[in-house]
Amino acid sequence: MRSIVSDTMKYSLILVLCCTMVVQGTAQVKYERAFRILKKQFPQKALQTISGELEEARKIRYYKEMDSTGITYEVQFKRDRLRYGVAFNAEGTLKEIEIDVKQVDLPDASWQHIQNYLTRTFKKVRVRKMRQQYPVIGSESQEQTLKNAFQNLLLPSINYALMVSGKKTRGHERYELLFDAEGNFRNIRKSPPPNYDHVLY
């Protein structure tokens, strides 16, 4: 009898551990669905916020993204040879501005910290895309955040988002990593192959 109870407890413990591992593993996977929409389907409040910045922009495209955290609207465009993505929440309030950048655009010390993390974390890694982020923070107005982004200022509040293809043990997987302005690691999550190219230029 004791043996049966003991085996049952062992089985239950193993089951709980397995479930915990599954939950922990899937919690780090990003599930996202995104598709292009018409300008008239974009939040009117967001259009009013960004209208002035679009006057000299080219290749303007509007998107709606849905993931586990909610709905995001994003307008992507080219301006002054730079590629921008400006994101708003479902109510049309500004969330962040992203600019496509390359390694040479980062401060040397920041890139060195990022590179050190990539070397420690992956056996092999290839940076597919890199973006400089300007999130709306604290009491800063939307207008100020937009101004900072379109002046391409290197501020302590910015982040660097990297989309990479990396190999840890076996096989390559896609990841999204976030670093602060100094190149300190903040977050990593797996990203399945997208159902569209996030920046269609």
N, C-alpha and C positions, 0 to 999 in steps of 0.2 A: 504493500500500500504506500509506504513511504517513498519507494522507488517511483511509483506512478505519479505521485504528487510532485516529486522532485523533477521528473522529466517534463511534467506539465508546466511547472514554473520556469524551467529552462527554455521551453518552447515559447512561452509567453514573453520572456525577456528578449529572446532573439527576434521575435516578431515586432516588439516595440522598438528595438534598436534599428531594425530594417526600415520600419516606417519613418522613424526619425531621420535616418540617412536620406530617404527619398524626399522628405519634406525639405530638409536642408539643401539638398542638391538642386531641386526644382526652384527653390526660392531665389536662387541666383541667376536663373535663366530669364532673359527678357523676351516677353511675348508682345509683339507689336504688329498692328495692321495699319497700313497707310495707303491712301489713294488720293489722286489728284481731283480737285473740285473746281467749280467755276468761281469767279470773283464774287458773284452775287450770293454764293453760299458761304462766304467768309463773314465772320462777325463784323457788323457795321462799326462797332466801337473800335475794333482792331484796325480797320481800314482808315478810320479817322486819325488814329495814333500814328500810323506809318505812312500816310499819304504823301507828306512832304519829302520823305526819303526816297520815294519811288519815282519822283518826277524825272530824275536823270538815270534811272535804272533800266536795264535791259533784261530780256529773257525772264520776265516775271511769271512765276508759277505759284499756285495756291494748293495747299495740301491739308487733309484732315487725317490725324493719327489717333488711333485708339489702342490703349494698352491697359494693363491691370491697375494703373493709377488714375485713369480717366481719359478725357479727350483733350487733344492739343491741336491747335490750328497753326500752320506755319506757312509763311510766304518766303520764297527763295528767289534770289535775283543776283545779277551782276551789276557792279557799280565801281567805277574807277579801277577796273581790272581786278577787283576782289569779288569773291563769292560770299554772299550773305544768306543766313537763315534766321528769320525773326519769328519767335514762337509766342503764342498767346494761349491762355486757358479758354475753356468753353464760354466764359462770359466776355471774352475779348480783352482781358487784362494782360499786359505784357509780362512774359515769364523770363525770357532771355534772348540775347542776340548771339549768333555764332558766326565766326569768320573762318573760312578755310585757310590754313596756314601750312608752312613747311618747316622743317627743322631749323633752317637758317633764320627764321623769323623769331625763334625763341631765344631768350637770354642763355648764354653758354652754361651757366651754373644750373639753370632750370632743366635744360636738356640733359645735362650730365646726371642729375638725380633721376630723371625719367629713364634714361638708358640703363642706369645701375639697377633699377627695379625690374626692367624687362629682362636683363641678363640673369638676375637671381630667380625670376619666376618661370621663365620658359627655356626649354632646350634650344628651340628655334623660334624665331618670331619675325614677322614682317608687318611693318606699319602700313596699313592700307589708306588711312586718312587721318588727318589731325585738324582739330578745330579749336579756336580760341573763343572762350565763352565769357559773356558779360551778363551774369544773372542780376535780376532786380533784388537788391538787398536792403534790409532795414528801412529807414525812412527816406531813402533815395527815391526821387521821383522818376517816373517813366521817361520823362524828357531828358533828365540827366544821364540815365543809363544809355539811352539812344545816342546822346551827344558823345559820351565816352567811347562807345563802340565805333561810331562813324569817324571818330578821330583816331581810332586804332591805338588807344592809350594802353600802356602796360601798367596796370594798376594792381595793388595787392589783392584785390577782390576777384580778379579773373581766374578762370580755370582753363585747363587744357584737357580736351576730350580726345582720346585716341581710339580708333577702330583698328584692331590688329587681327592677324591670323597667326595663332601661336600653337606650339606643341609642348605639352608638359610631360606626358608619359608616352602615349601612343596616339597617333593621328593628330591632324591639325583641326583646331576649332576656332570659331570667331569670338572675339571678346571686345567689350567696350570698357575702357579704363578712364578714370578721372583723376587728375592731378591738380594741385593748387598752383598759384602763380610761381612758387619757388620750386615746383617739380616734386613736391611731396605727395605720395600716394594717398588717395582718398577712397576710391571704390573700384571694384571690378565686377563684371557680370558677363555671363555667356550671352551671345547674341546669335540666334539661328540665321541662316541665309535669308536676307530680306526678300520680300515679295516685289520690291522695286528698288531701283538705284536711288538712294536718298537724295542725291543732288544730280538732277538730270540736266546737264548742260551739253 
